[in-house]
Amino acid sequence: MVASIIVSVIYTQPDWIAVLKGFFYPQSLAYPDWALEKLPYLETRSIWVEILVYVSVIGGPSFDYLSWVSFARDKKWGWSHLGLASQDQLHQIAQKPNHSARLWLKAAFIDSATSFIMIVIISASFCILGRVILQPQHLIPDGIDLLNYQASFLTNLSTWLLPLYMASILLAFFGSLYGSPEMQFRVVYEYLNTLPNWREKISVPKLRQITIVYGLVGGMAILWASSSYPGVQLIDIVTPTGILTGVLACGFYCLANPWTDRRFLPAKLRMSGWLIALNVVGGVLFLLAGTKALWDYFLY
């Protein structure tokens, strides 16, 4: 699907100068007039709120990254599964550039970098195709058509690609349904494992069963309530939660990374100056944007 989407972007021949300008140069944030006419509720929904919810969904909530670290430990990448490293071990690692613990960081780097590059490519492609194909028709993905209109991104190339789009969406949801309960368990487990009274006393199978049942039953209850009671809207649950976990919490982690490095690692194992700068800038932007979005959300 990714390959087809990229081909579709090239096929539509967008204004590449405008694409580059929109990618690197911040634009004014405002809904177009036709969108306000078509969806009047947008007048009461801040554009900052709308964009930050997209950011939280695209990048993922902060606990996804905690789960990723937990999965890396289970896969026994490097020394992550061996417990806390002593100061002597850290000193040995710092003195040897080719130490196995340092070489294994390449696996994490490749995995993370590849994932985020794909996220940028897919997100940018969908934005470009939305601007070129959907906007001229005044089509806004919403409600029962949240995913239907985007099928034209592929059928624009050939109607034979419609099954590919449908299968890709199905597999995307399947991946979320399959992986999310396990990630939920990981977050609870990793937190309890930091508490001295719980560490090494947790029954992993029981905790996994409890958290997965809680997540599935809770999710079904929310879906039932949203379909049975007009006052219960999924967007009202997703919006503040997404901004809190996918924007503000990510900003906190960005700022905590340099401090954690300095607090626990020898100088030779700490991140470089440009990585520190990126973390600080990213963290501040996340916190400012998230605060602005939450302010607008509750103010409206």
Backbone bond lengths (Angstrom), bond angles and torsions (degrees), N, CA, C in turn:
res aa  C-N    CA-C-N  psi(-1)  N-CA   C-N-CA  omega(-1)  CA-C   N-CA-C  phi
1 M - - - 1.463 - - 1.532 111.04 -
2 V 1.332 115.95 -41.75 1.464 119.22 179.71 1.523 110.66 -59.23
3 A 1.340 116.18 -44.24 1.460 119.83 179.07 1.529 110.67 -60.90
4 S 1.341 116.87 -42.35 1.467 120.55 -179.89 1.518 111.36 -65.96
5 I 1.337 116.67 -39.11 1.467 120.33 179.42 1.529 110.24 -63.70
6 I 1.334 117.07 -42.57 1.463 120.34 179.10 1.525 110.78 -63.75
7 V 1.332 116.38 -42.60 1.464 120.38 176.61 1.525 110.29 -60.97
8 S 1.348 116.25 -39.87 1.463 120.32 179.80 1.524 111.50 -63.87
9 V 1.331 116.62 -38.89 1.464 120.19 177.82 1.526 110.20 -61.41
10 I 1.323 116.18 -45.80 1.468 120.62 179.57 1.528 110.23 -64.81
11 Y 1.324 116.23 -39.12 1.462 121.60 -177.69 1.529 111.89 -64.95
12 T 1.327 117.23 -35.44 1.472 120.39 -177.51 1.526 112.16 -75.39
13 Q 1.321 117.08 -13.35 1.468 122.63 178.09 1.535 111.99 51.58
14 P 1.331 116.34 64.86 1.467 119.07 177.84 1.530 111.22 -70.57
15 D 1.304 116.02 169.14 1.458 121.34 174.93 1.527 107.31 -75.83
16 W 1.321 116.31 98.55 1.463 120.21 -173.39 1.523 112.22 -65.65
17 I 1.314 117.63 -29.90 1.473 119.70 175.96 1.524 109.79 -63.99
18 A 1.342 116.24 -42.76 1.463 120.01 177.93 1.523 111.14 -66.91
19 V 1.340 116.24 -35.55 1.468 120.22 177.79 1.526 110.16 -61.69
20 L 1.320 116.68 -48.60 1.461 120.73 -179.39 1.525 111.03 -64.64
21 K 1.314 115.86 -38.76 1.462 119.40 178.52 1.520 110.48 -64.24
22 G 1.337 116.51 -43.93 1.453 119.84 179.80 1.519 112.89 -68.99
23 F 1.341 116.52 -26.78 1.463 120.57 -178.02 1.529 111.50 -76.41
24 F 1.337 116.26 -38.17 1.460 119.72 -173.08 1.529 113.94 -106.78
25 Y 1.334 117.07 -21.15 1.474 119.56 -174.22 1.517 109.46 -112.86
26 P 1.331 118.60 119.46 1.478 120.88 -178.60 1.524 111.69 -59.24
27 Q 1.324 115.32 136.19 1.462 121.08 179.94 1.529 109.74 -107.56
28 S 1.320 115.76 162.74 1.470 120.02 176.24 1.523 108.95 -66.94
29 L 1.325 116.73 143.52 1.453 121.98 -177.59 1.528 109.92 -100.58
30 A 1.322 115.57 117.11 1.464 120.40 178.83 1.518 109.44 -164.72
31 Y 1.339 116.29 144.70 1.458 120.42 174.09 1.521 109.21 -75.73
32 P 1.332 118.88 142.13 1.470 120.00 172.93 1.532 109.81 -68.91
33 D 1.315 116.35 153.84 1.468 121.02 -176.51 1.528 111.66 -59.48
34 W 1.334 116.97 -39.48 1.465 119.22 -177.51 1.531 111.40 -65.67
35 A 1.350 116.40 -31.05 1.467 119.21 178.62 1.523 110.59 -68.57
36 L 1.334 117.39 -38.03 1.461 120.88 178.35 1.526 111.02 -66.77
37 E 1.327 116.39 -34.45 1.464 119.90 177.56 1.530 111.40 -70.37
38 K 1.319 115.71 -37.87 1.462 119.85 -177.12 1.525 112.13 -77.71
39 L 1.326 116.95 -37.88 1.467 121.95 178.94 1.530 108.18 -125.91
40 P 1.327 117.40 86.09 1.467 120.51 -176.19 1.527 114.03 -57.95
41 Y 1.339 117.77 -26.40 1.460 119.30 -177.19 1.529 112.19 -65.45
42 L 1.348 117.22 -16.92 1.458 120.35 178.70 1.529 111.72 -64.26
43 E 1.337 116.60 -23.85 1.462 119.62 179.01 1.528 111.38 -63.81
44 T 1.317 117.25 -25.20 1.463 121.10 179.01 1.532 111.85 -102.07
45 R 1.324 116.82 8.27 1.471 120.37 -179.81 1.526 108.68 -120.64
46 S 1.314 116.01 113.01 1.458 121.51 -177.16 1.525 110.99 -58.50
47 I 1.321 115.93 140.95 1.457 120.73 177.55 1.526 110.57 -63.75
48 W 1.342 117.21 -30.60 1.453 120.92 176.17 1.529 110.46 -64.11
49 V 1.316 116.22 -41.23 1.467 120.28 178.23 1.520 109.99 -62.40
50 E 1.338 116.16 -46.34 1.462 121.04 -177.84 1.532 110.97 -59.71
51 I 1.314 117.14 -47.89 1.461 121.15 -176.66 1.524 111.36 -67.96
52 L 1.341 117.60 -42.09 1.461 119.86 -178.11 1.528 111.78 -68.24
53 V 1.334 117.71 -29.75 1.467 119.17 173.79 1.522 109.76 -65.66
54 Y 1.342 116.82 -41.00 1.469 120.06 176.57 1.522 110.24 -60.66
55 V 1.333 115.96 -43.88 1.466 120.49 -179.56 1.526 110.54 -59.95
56 S 1.336 116.23 -42.75 1.465 119.94 -178.37 1.524 111.55 -66.43
57 V 1.337 116.70 -35.31 1.466 120.05 179.86 1.527 110.65 -73.96
58 I 1.331 116.44 -43.44 1.468 120.21 -177.44 1.525 111.16 -66.86
59 G 1.319 116.52 -48.25 1.460 119.84 -177.58 1.510 113.86 -80.49
60 G 1.331 116.41 -23.27 1.453 119.83 -179.54 1.520 111.77 91.56
61 P 1.317 117.34 152.58 1.471 121.01 178.71 1.518 111.34 -72.84
62 S 1.309 115.64 162.73 1.461 121.09 -175.30 1.518 112.50 -61.66
63 F 1.345 117.50 -33.42 1.467 118.01 -176.87 1.529 112.15 -70.50
64 D 1.331 118.04 -15.44 1.474 120.00 172.77 1.527 110.57 -59.90
65 Y 1.324 116.21 -39.18 1.461 120.34 -176.30 1.526 111.12 -73.37
66 L 1.329 115.76 -35.01 1.463 119.24 173.88 1.523 110.06 -63.48
67 S 1.320 116.91 -41.47 1.466 120.94 178.07 1.523 110.39 -63.96
68 W 1.327 116.91 -38.56 1.468 121.01 178.96 1.527 110.45 -59.23
69 V 1.330 116.91 -43.39 1.466 120.72 178.41 1.522 109.94 -63.37
70 S 1.325 116.79 -39.81 1.463 120.54 178.66 1.529 111.08 -64.15
71 F 1.332 116.62 -41.15 1.464 120.16 177.35 1.536 110.83 -64.58
72 A 1.336 116.34 -39.84 1.467 120.23 179.16 1.525 110.43 -60.73
73 R 1.326 116.18 -36.71 1.459 119.72 177.86 1.529 110.73 -65.80
74 D 1.323 116.72 -42.00 1.467 119.98 179.23 1.524 112.15 -65.51
75 K 1.331 116.19 -32.75 1.469 120.23 178.63 1.528 111.58 -78.96
76 K 1.353 115.52 -5.32 1.461 122.47 178.75 1.520 111.78 59.70
77 W 1.348 114.46 44.71 1.458 119.43 173.67 1.522 107.77 -74.41
78 G 1.316 116.27 123.07 1.454 119.97 177.53 1.512 112.24 61.14
79 W 1.341 115.58 -134.51 1.453 121.42 -178.57 1.530 111.89 -103.96
80 S 1.313 118.02 12.74 1.466 121.04 -171.86 1.523 113.19 -62.25
81 H 1.340 117.37 -22.82 1.461 120.24 -176.79 1.526 113.15 -96.57
82 L 1.330 117.02 3.50 1.459 119.88 -173.66 1.523 113.47 -95.94
83 G 1.314 117.52 7.27 1.461 119.26 -179.76 1.517 111.63 86.97
84 L 1.343 115.42 -170.14 1.457 120.24 -176.99 1.517 110.68 -70.73
85 A 1.323 114.99 137.53 1.464 120.49 177.29 1.523 109.54 -83.35
86 S 1.326 116.08 139.14 1.463 120.25 177.48 1.531 109.70 -76.21
87 Q 1.320 115.59 167.90 1.465 119.42 178.13 1.523 111.08 -62.95
88 D 1.340 117.56 -36.52 1.467 120.37 177.96 1.528 110.94 -64.48
89 Q 1.331 116.98 -40.91 1.460 120.41 178.87 1.527 110.58 -65.28
90 L 1.321 115.99 -41.87 1.472 119.92 178.80 1.533 110.05 -62.83
91 H 1.323 116.57 -39.03 1.465 119.73 179.31 1.523 110.50 -64.73
92 Q 1.338 117.14 -41.56 1.464 120.84 178.40 1.529 111.06 -63.38
93 I 1.336 116.71 -42.30 1.463 120.94 179.00 1.526 110.52 -63.25
94 A 1.344 115.55 -39.95 1.464 119.95 -178.34 1.526 111.73 -66.70
95 Q 1.330 117.80 -30.88 1.458 121.42 -176.58 1.528 112.91 -82.89
96 K 1.334 117.45 -13.70 1.461 120.31 -176.18 1.528 110.74 -120.01
97 P 1.323 117.17 102.44 1.474 119.83 179.82 1.528 113.13 -59.29
98 N 1.333 117.33 -28.18 1.464 121.02 -179.01 1.527 112.58 -99.04
99 H 1.310 116.24 19.34 1.463 120.13 177.60 1.527 109.19 -61.84
100 S 1.340 116.67 141.70 1.469 120.23 -176.12 1.525 112.51 -58.01
101 A 1.345 116.43 -34.63 1.465 119.00 179.93 1.525 111.61 -64.32
102 R 1.340 116.92 -33.25 1.463 121.26 179.44 1.525 110.97 -80.27
103 L 1.330 116.85 -37.12 1.462 119.64 178.78 1.527 111.27 -64.30
104 W 1.325 116.63 -33.65 1.460 119.90 -179.55 1.529 112.58 -67.56
105 L 1.323 117.05 -16.94 1.462 119.25 176.77 1.520 111.78 -63.65
106 K 1.346 116.08 -22.84 1.462 119.42 178.89 1.523 110.94 -63.54
107 A 1.332 116.91 -35.48 1.464 119.93 178.31 1.520 110.86 -62.80
108 A 1.329 115.96 -45.35 1.471 120.03 178.62 1.525 111.06 -64.75
109 F 1.348 115.70 -40.07 1.464 119.72 179.89 1.525 111.52 -63.80
110 I 1.329 116.64 -47.52 1.468 120.44 -179.51 1.527 110.71 -62.38
111 D 1.331 116.47 -43.79 1.458 120.46 -179.06 1.528 111.26 -62.87
112 S 1.334 116.92 -47.60 1.466 121.15 -178.32 1.532 111.42 -68.30
113 A 1.332 115.86 -45.71 1.465 119.39 -177.87 1.519 111.10 -63.20
114 T 1.321 117.30 -44.36 1.466 120.59 179.12 1.522 111.02 -60.95
115 S 1.325 116.35 -43.39 1.468 120.39 -179.34 1.519 111.22 -60.34
116 F 1.321 116.88 -47.61 1.463 119.31 -175.93 1.525 112.48 -73.98
117 I 1.314 117.53 -31.73 1.465 119.29 174.24 1.524 110.05 -62.55
118 M 1.336 116.35 -42.40 1.462 120.08 178.06 1.524 111.11 -64.26
119 I 1.336 116.61 -38.97 1.463 120.39 178.50 1.528 110.48 -61.38
120 V 1.330 116.37 -44.27 1.474 120.40 -179.61 1.529 110.15 -64.05
121 I 1.337 116.72 -44.81 1.468 120.37 -178.34 1.524 110.61 -63.08
122 I 1.326 117.13 -48.15 1.473 120.67 -177.80 1.518 110.91 -65.00
123 S 1.340 117.07 -46.02 1.465 120.40 -178.52 1.524 111.19 -63.16
124 A 1.325 116.51 -45.15 1.459 120.05 179.36 1.526 110.98 -63.24
125 S 1.322 116.90 -40.34 1.467 120.71 -179.77 1.523 111.18 -63.24
126 F 1.325 116.59 -44.21 1.463 119.66 179.64 1.532 111.16 -66.45
127 C 1.333 117.12 -36.73 1.469 119.46 177.25 1.524 110.94 -64.50
128 I 1.325 116.44 -44.07 1.467 120.57 179.82 1.521 110.35 -62.69
129 L 1.330 117.49 -47.31 1.462 120.92 -178.92 1.522 111.32 -66.51
130 G 1.323 117.13 -34.76 1.463 119.72 175.65 1.518 111.53 -63.10
131 R 1.332 115.44 -39.95 1.470 119.71 179.44 1.528 111.43 -69.37
132 V 1.330 117.08 -38.66 1.461 120.90 -174.80 1.530 112.06 -82.76
133 I 1.339 117.56 -37.82 1.461 120.57 -172.41 1.528 113.15 -101.81
134 L 1.328 117.79 -46.51 1.465 120.16 -173.52 1.529 112.80 -83.71
135 Q 1.326 116.89 -42.32 1.462 118.62 -174.82 1.531 113.66 -60.60
136 P 1.343 120.07 -43.05 1.467 118.45 178.12 1.533 113.37 -60.31
137 Q 1.353 116.83 -25.70 1.457 120.60 178.57 1.528 112.12 -92.87
138 H 1.333 116.66 1.32 1.465 122.46 -177.45 1.526 111.11 55.49
139 L 1.322 115.56 46.20 1.459 121.49 178.61 1.523 109.21 -105.09
140 I 1.340 115.29 127.94 1.465 121.18 179.83 1.521 109.05 -121.57
141 P 1.321 119.15 119.08 1.464 119.80 175.17 1.519 110.38 -59.67
142 D 1.315 116.69 118.96 1.465 120.56 -176.35 1.515 109.01 -162.91
143 G 1.326 116.77 148.45 1.461 120.97 175.67 1.518 112.19 60.23
144 I 1.327 115.95 -131.43 1.465 120.28 -178.42 1.527 111.37 -71.54
145 D 1.329 116.91 -13.72 1.471 121.13 177.91 1.529 111.54 -101.97
146 L 1.320 116.10 26.47 1.460 119.63 -177.58 1.521 112.16 -61.34
147 L 1.337 116.96 -32.20 1.463 121.13 -177.95 1.525 113.51 -121.13
148 N 1.329 116.95 -5.34 1.468 119.49 -173.87 1.516 113.07 -72.88
149 Y 1.327 117.25 -44.73 1.461 119.94 -174.62 1.530 112.32 -62.25
150 Q 1.348 116.66 -32.31 1.458 119.49 -175.88 1.524 112.47 -67.92
151 A 1.338 117.29 -13.00 1.462 119.40 177.02 1.530 110.95 -60.69
152 S 1.339 116.31 -27.11 1.466 120.10 179.84 1.524 111.96 -66.02
153 F 1.332 117.03 -16.92 1.461 119.33 177.35 1.530 110.68 -62.61
154 L 1.340 115.98 -32.73 1.459 120.26 178.74 1.522 112.44 -97.47
155 T 1.339 116.86 -39.19 1.466 118.52 179.39 1.518 110.99 -66.89
156 N 1.347 116.60 -16.28 1.462 119.83 173.20 1.530 110.61 -61.24
157 L 1.334 115.47 -29.26 1.458 120.14 175.58 1.520 111.03 -82.83
158 S 1.350 115.37 -48.59 1.458 121.05 -179.03 1.520 109.09 -164.56
159 T 1.335 116.47 139.19 1.468 120.21 177.78 1.523 111.37 -64.37
160 W 1.327 116.45 -19.09 1.460 120.35 179.65 1.529 111.78 -69.48
161 L 1.335 117.37 -13.88 1.460 120.62 -178.29 1.528 112.98 -87.58
162 L 1.331 117.70 -3.72 1.463 119.95 178.61 1.529 112.17 -58.66
163 P 1.329 119.93 -46.17 1.477 119.25 177.27 1.527 112.59 -59.70
164 L 1.341 117.15 -32.92 1.454 119.88 178.03 1.523 110.20 -63.91
165 Y 1.325 117.10 -43.28 1.463 120.97 178.59 1.523 110.54 -62.65
166 M 1.318 116.85 -46.77 1.462 120.96 -178.14 1.531 110.83 -63.01
167 A 1.342 116.44 -41.59 1.463 119.75 179.28 1.530 110.87 -66.34
168 S 1.328 116.97 -38.45 1.465 120.70 -179.67 1.518 111.18 -65.23
169 I 1.338 116.88 -42.72 1.467 120.27 178.39 1.524 110.21 -63.99
170 L 1.329 116.35 -42.48 1.464 120.43 178.74 1.522 110.96 -60.23
171 L 1.336 117.21 -44.53 1.457 120.98 -179.08 1.526 111.20 -68.25
172 A 1.337 116.92 -33.93 1.465 119.84 177.68 1.526 110.61 -63.63
173 F 1.336 116.19 -44.63 1.459 119.96 178.23 1.523 110.68 -68.07
174 F 1.322 116.75 -37.55 1.458 119.96 179.15 1.533 110.11 -61.73
175 G 1.326 116.19 -41.97 1.457 119.47 178.51 1.519 112.32 -61.49
176 S 1.342 116.21 -39.92 1.464 120.00 178.65 1.525 111.27 -67.18
177 L 1.333 115.72 -44.67 1.461 119.56 -179.61 1.530 111.56 -65.46
178 Y 1.322 115.51 -34.42 1.467 120.20 -178.50 1.529 111.06 -75.86
179 G 1.328 116.56 -40.54 1.457 119.85 -173.45 1.515 115.92 -91.38
180 S 1.338 117.86 -29.81 1.469 120.65 -174.17 1.526 113.90 -60.79
181 P 1.340 119.51 -45.39 1.473 118.11 178.28 1.525 112.93 -59.28
182 E 1.333 116.89 -37.74 1.460 119.88 178.68 1.520 110.77 -68.19
183 M 1.343 117.35 -38.18 1.459 120.21 177.13 1.520 110.29 -64.68
184 Q 1.335 116.55 -38.09 1.460 120.28 177.93 1.523 110.68 -60.26
185 F 1.325 116.17 -43.13 1.463 120.34 176.79 1.521 110.53 -61.86
186 R 1.340 117.25 -41.65 1.464 120.96 -177.35 1.526 111.23 -60.74
187 V 1.331 116.53 -41.98 1.468 120.10 -178.59 1.521 110.05 -62.19
188 V 1.336 117.13 -47.66 1.466 121.14 -179.61 1.528 110.31 -63.83
189 Y 1.334 116.18 -44.32 1.466 120.10 -178.02 1.531 111.15 -62.60
190 E 1.337 116.60 -47.02 1.458 119.44 -177.19 1.521 111.38 -64.01
191 Y 1.337 116.33 -35.29 1.468 118.44 178.00 1.520 110.72 -67.92
192 L 1.335 117.19 -49.17 1.465 120.16 -179.23 1.524 111.27 -62.70
193 N 1.322 117.04 -30.74 1.457 120.98 -178.72 1.520 112.10 -70.76
194 T 1.332 117.80 -14.57 1.468 120.61 176.66 1.524 112.07 -86.02
195 L 1.325 117.47 -10.84 1.458 121.17 -178.88 1.524 110.20 -91.97
196 P 1.328 118.37 124.87 1.467 121.06 -176.85 1.530 113.55 -55.29
197 N 1.327 117.26 -36.03 1.463 119.90 -177.41 1.522 113.03 -74.72
198 W 1.340 117.27 -15.26 1.459 121.21 -178.45 1.526 112.53 -108.52
199 R 1.336 116.18 -23.40 1.451 119.95 -175.14 1.531 110.92 -59.97
200 E 1.311 115.56 133.40 1.457 124.28 179.28 1.533 113.11 65.01
201 K 1.328 116.67 9.40 1.460 120.02 176.58 1.528 111.52 -116.06
202 I 1.325 115.83 3.92 1.462 120.62 -175.63 1.522 109.73 -85.09
203 S 1.311 115.84 129.77 1.461 120.48 171.64 1.524 107.20 -83.64
204 V 1.329 115.82 100.72 1.461 120.88 -174.54 1.532 112.44 -57.78
205 P 1.358 119.61 -47.02 1.473 119.07 179.58 1.526 113.15 -59.88
206 K 1.337 117.44 -42.28 1.461 120.27 -179.45 1.526 111.13 -67.47
207 L 1.345 116.39 -43.20 1.455 119.87 179.71 1.519 110.99 -62.76
208 R 1.342 116.86 -40.48 1.463 120.72 177.65 1.525 110.64 -61.50
209 Q 1.321 117.82 -45.33 1.461 121.52 180.00 1.519 111.39 -62.25
210 I 1.326 116.06 -44.31 1.475 120.09 -177.87 1.523 111.13 -63.88
211 T 1.343 116.71 -47.62 1.465 119.44 -176.46 1.525 111.84 -68.79
212 I 1.331 117.43 -37.49 1.464 119.76 -179.75 1.528 110.40 -69.06
213 V 1.324 117.41 -43.20 1.471 120.38 177.75 1.526 109.98 -63.62
214 Y 1.324 116.23 -41.94 1.468 120.18 178.89 1.533 111.03 -59.85
215 G 1.350 115.63 -44.65 1.461 119.16 -179.32 1.514 112.92 -66.63
216 L 1.319 117.43 -44.26 1.461 120.54 -177.91 1.531 111.35 -69.19
217 V 1.327 117.03 -45.15 1.466 120.19 179.70 1.524 110.30 -65.95
218 G 1.333 116.02 -42.85 1.463 119.42 178.73 1.520 112.22 -62.79
219 G 1.342 115.89 -42.08 1.459 119.61 178.56 1.521 112.19 -63.33
220 M 1.329 117.15 -43.28 1.458 120.82 178.37 1.524 111.06 -64.21
221 A 1.336 116.52 -36.96 1.468 120.21 179.12 1.527 111.00 -64.67
222 I 1.342 115.86 -40.47 1.471 119.35 178.70 1.519 110.67 -66.33
223 L 1.339 117.29 -42.19 1.465 120.32 178.03 1.524 110.86 -62.80
224 W 1.330 117.10 -41.09 1.466 120.69 178.67 1.525 110.69 -63.92
225 A 1.328 116.70 -43.87 1.463 120.22 -179.33 1.522 111.39 -64.92
226 S 1.347 116.54 -38.79 1.465 119.45 -178.76 1.527 112.16 -68.79
227 S 1.327 116.89 -28.06 1.467 120.04 178.67 1.518 112.71 -87.89
228 S 1.324 117.13 -20.00 1.469 121.14 -176.52 1.518 112.93 -98.42
229 Y 1.313 117.49 -27.24 1.464 121.51 -176.44 1.525 109.61 -124.42
230 P 1.323 118.53 115.98 1.474 121.81 -177.94 1.524 112.86 -58.09
231 G 1.322 116.89 -27.32 1.463 119.81 -177.50 1.518 113.53 -73.94
232 V 1.332 117.13 -16.10 1.467 121.43 179.41 1.524 108.61 -95.50
233 Q 1.308 117.16 109.28 1.459 122.41 -178.83 1.525 109.77 -114.95
234 L 1.338 115.27 130.13 1.463 119.26 -179.54 1.525 111.71 -59.14
235 I 1.330 116.42 -35.02 1.464 119.84 -177.61 1.525 111.42 -63.78
236 D 1.353 116.55 -30.03 1.459 119.93 178.42 1.520 112.11 -72.61
237 I 1.330 116.60 -20.02 1.463 120.85 176.36 1.525 110.10 -88.40
238 V 1.316 115.91 -43.24 1.466 120.90 -175.83 1.528 111.33 -69.71
239 T 1.327 117.49 -37.48 1.469 120.66 -172.37 1.529 112.92 -60.87
240 P 1.341 120.54 -62.87 1.472 118.04 -178.17 1.521 112.52 -66.03
241 T 1.345 116.65 -34.78 1.465 119.68 179.23 1.517 111.20 -63.92
242 G 1.342 116.27 -44.27 1.458 120.33 179.76 1.514 112.19 -62.88
243 I 1.328 116.88 -42.10 1.466 120.25 -179.35 1.528 110.68 -67.22
244 L 1.331 116.78 -40.34 1.462 120.50 -179.09 1.532 111.80 -67.77
245 T 1.351 116.44 -48.09 1.467 119.64 -173.97 1.517 113.32 -88.14
246 G 1.340 117.24 -28.79 1.458 120.31 -175.39 1.509 114.81 -99.28
247 V 1.333 117.76 -9.48 1.465 120.37 -179.72 1.533 110.44 -125.70
248 L 1.333 116.67 -63.87 1.463 119.40 -177.02 1.530 112.09 -62.68
249 A 1.337 117.08 -46.67 1.461 119.64 -178.93 1.522 111.57 -65.34
250 C 1.344 117.17 -35.80 1.468 120.05 176.69 1.528 110.44 -65.59
251 G 1.337 116.82 -36.33 1.456 120.19 175.49 1.514 111.54 -62.88
252 F 1.331 115.92 -40.82 1.464 120.15 177.41 1.522 110.83 -61.28
253 Y 1.337 117.37 -44.19 1.459 120.72 -179.84 1.520 111.40 -64.26
254 C 1.337 116.80 -39.24 1.466 119.83 178.61 1.527 111.07 -59.94
255 L 1.326 116.38 -40.95 1.458 119.66 -179.80 1.523 111.86 -76.55
256 A 1.331 116.95 -27.51 1.469 120.40 180.00 1.528 111.83 -75.94
257 N 1.333 117.38 -26.12 1.464 120.04 -177.17 1.527 113.67 -57.93
258 P 1.348 119.75 -51.64 1.474 118.99 179.39 1.524 112.32 -62.76
259 W 1.335 117.01 -37.78 1.466 119.84 179.18 1.528 110.56 -64.56
260 T 1.344 116.72 -42.38 1.463 120.70 179.66 1.519 110.95 -62.17
261 D 1.333 115.82 -43.02 1.466 120.06 176.88 1.531 111.20 -55.99
262 R 1.328 115.23 -50.98 1.467 120.30 -175.64 1.524 111.42 -68.07
263 R 1.327 116.11 -31.71 1.468 119.97 -176.33 1.524 112.24 -76.77
264 F 1.323 118.88 -34.40 1.456 120.10 -169.53 1.527 115.70 -118.45
265 L 1.323 118.82 -14.51 1.465 120.07 -172.58 1.525 112.19 -114.98
266 P 1.337 117.14 148.18 1.470 120.41 171.68 1.528 109.94 -63.17
267 A 1.319 115.67 159.96 1.472 120.61 -174.69 1.522 112.45 -56.64
268 K 1.334 117.81 -38.26 1.458 120.86 -176.06 1.530 112.99 -71.68
269 L 1.320 117.59 -14.54 1.464 120.25 -179.61 1.527 112.28 -102.77
270 R 1.305 117.13 -1.77 1.464 119.78 -178.82 1.528 111.07 -78.91
271 M 1.316 115.78 159.46 1.461 120.70 179.20 1.528 110.34 -66.04
272 S 1.314 115.24 155.81 1.466 121.04 -178.74 1.521 110.87 -72.32
273 G 1.331 114.77 169.92 1.462 120.03 -177.95 1.517 113.07 -60.98
274 W 1.341 117.02 -39.47 1.460 118.94 -177.80 1.521 111.38 -71.21
275 L 1.341 117.41 -30.39 1.466 119.85 175.30 1.528 110.78 -70.00
276 I 1.327 116.35 -38.53 1.466 119.50 175.63 1.523 110.10 -61.12
277 A 1.345 116.20 -44.71 1.463 120.31 179.86 1.526 111.27 -61.15
278 L 1.344 116.71 -43.80 1.462 120.12 179.18 1.531 111.35 -62.62
279 N 1.322 116.99 -41.02 1.460 120.49 178.68 1.526 111.33 -63.80
280 V 1.324 116.37 -44.05 1.465 119.89 -178.39 1.531 110.64 -66.67
281 V 1.328 116.55 -48.04 1.467 120.04 179.91 1.529 110.39 -61.67
282 G 1.351 116.32 -47.29 1.456 119.60 178.55 1.507 112.46 -61.40
283 G 1.329 117.36 -42.88 1.457 120.69 179.86 1.515 112.67 -62.57
284 V 1.329 116.44 -44.82 1.469 120.04 179.79 1.529 110.87 -64.01
285 L 1.342 116.70 -43.43 1.466 119.90 179.29 1.526 111.63 -63.52
286 F 1.333 116.49 -42.23 1.462 120.19 177.91 1.527 110.83 -60.71
287 L 1.329 116.55 -45.81 1.461 119.77 -177.49 1.525 111.64 -66.57
288 L 1.323 116.87 -42.70 1.466 120.14 179.81 1.525 111.34 -66.04
289 A 1.338 116.22 -46.80 1.466 119.76 -179.00 1.521 111.06 -66.17
290 G 1.341 117.35 -41.09 1.457 120.09 179.13 1.513 112.17 -64.90
291 T 1.324 116.62 -40.80 1.471 120.34 177.99 1.522 110.64 -64.11
292 K 1.327 116.88 -42.72 1.458 121.51 177.77 1.530 110.89 -60.83
293 A 1.333 117.29 -44.25 1.463 120.82 -178.82 1.524 111.27 -65.77
294 L 1.323 117.56 -43.94 1.470 119.92 179.06 1.525 111.05 -65.37
295 W 1.323 116.17 -38.53 1.471 120.17 177.37 1.530 109.96 -59.97
296 D 1.321 116.54 -48.82 1.459 120.30 179.41 1.535 111.85 -64.06
297 Y 1.337 116.32 -38.07 1.462 120.28 -177.71 1.522 111.53 -62.37
298 F 1.326 116.78 -48.18 1.452 119.74 -178.05 1.522 111.84 -79.36
299 L 1.357 116.78 -24.95 1.460 120.01 178.38 1.516 110.58 -70.78
300 Y 1.359 116.26 -40.76 1.449 120.11 179.65 1.532 110.35 -68.89
